[in-house]
């Protein structure tokens, strides 16, 4: 299973608005749909607990997180 791409789109919008080019540049040279699919797959573990993703968004670090760092935030 994977999270719906619409949820990942909203997540990417929020991270882009927060971190700007620092977030977008992480994926330079990659197909963004592949990146989003990977995030959807990895974050699916929180599909029954979207509050964990919400908590992570409310407690973002100063530096732009990658997927592993964002997933760790969700686990807190």
Backbone torsions as a table, in degrees:
resi	resn	phi	psi	omega
1	UNK	NA	160.6	174.2
2	UNK	-143.5	155.4	172.9
3	UNK	-63.6	151.4	177.1
4	UNK	-60.9	140.1	-179.8
5	UNK	-59.7	-31.9	177.7
6	UNK	-59.6	-37.8	177.6
7	UNK	-67.8	-39.6	178.3
8	UNK	-68.3	-37.7	176.0
9	UNK	-58.3	-45.2	179.1
10	UNK	-64.3	-40.1	178.1
11	UNK	-62.5	-46.2	179.0
12	UNK	-64.6	-37.1	176.0
13	UNK	-60.4	-46.3	-179.4
14	UNK	-63.5	-44.6	-179.5
15	UNK	-68.5	-34.1	177.1
16	UNK	-67.6	-42.9	178.4
17	UNK	-65.7	-32.9	-179.5
18	UNK	-77.5	-45.5	-172.2
19	UNK	-107.5	-9.9	177.8
20	UNK	61.2	-136.6	-174.8
21	UNK	-64.4	-24.4	178.0
22	UNK	-59.2	-39.3	178.4
23	UNK	-74.1	-48.2	-178.2
24	UNK	-62.1	-37.1	-177.6
25	UNK	-69.8	-18.9	177.1
26	UNK	-61.0	-26.6	-174.5
27	UNK	-108.2	12.8	-179.7
28	UNK	-56.3	131.4	178.7
29	UNK	86.2	-4.8	178.9
30	UNK	-108.5	153.3	174.7
31	UNK	-74.0	115.4	-175.2
32	UNK	-60.6	-29.5	177.4
33	UNK	-66.8	-34.4	175.5
34	UNK	-67.5	-41.1	178.8
35	UNK	-62.4	-47.4	-179.7
36	UNK	-63.7	-38.3	177.3
37	UNK	-62.2	-40.0	178.7
38	UNK	-65.8	-44.3	177.0
39	UNK	-61.1	-43.4	179.9
40	UNK	-60.1	-42.2	179.7
41	UNK	-66.0	-48.3	-176.3
42	UNK	-69.4	-32.3	-178.0
43	UNK	-91.0	-0.7	179.8
44	UNK	-59.5	-26.2	178.4
45	UNK	-58.0	-21.8	178.8
46	UNK	-99.2	10.6	-178.6
47	UNK	-59.2	-31.4	177.4
48	UNK	-91.6	-2.6	-178.4
49	UNK	-140.1	66.2	-178.7
50	UNK	-65.0	-16.3	176.4
51	UNK	-62.3	-28.9	178.3
52	UNK	-64.7	-40.5	177.7
53	UNK	-68.4	-41.5	176.7
54	UNK	-60.0	-42.3	178.5
55	UNK	-61.8	-44.1	179.4
56	UNK	-60.0	-41.1	179.6
57	UNK	-66.4	-30.7	178.9
58	UNK	-82.0	-10.9	-176.4
59	UNK	-128.4	40.0	-179.0
60	UNK	-65.4	144.7	177.1
61	UNK	-76.1	169.1	178.2
62	UNK	-63.0	-38.4	179.2
63	UNK	-94.1	147.0	-178.3
64	UNK	-62.9	123.7	-179.6
65	UNK	-80.9	149.3	168.6
66	UNK	-88.6	-176.4	-177.0
67	UNK	-60.1	-45.1	-178.5
68	UNK	-62.0	-43.1	179.5
69	UNK	-67.3	-40.3	179.5
70	UNK	-65.8	-41.4	178.4
71	UNK	-61.7	-39.6	177.2
72	UNK	-63.4	-39.7	176.1
73	UNK	-60.1	-41.8	-179.0
74	UNK	-63.6	-27.6	-178.3
75	UNK	-78.7	-13.7	-176.7
76	UNK	-75.4	NA	NA
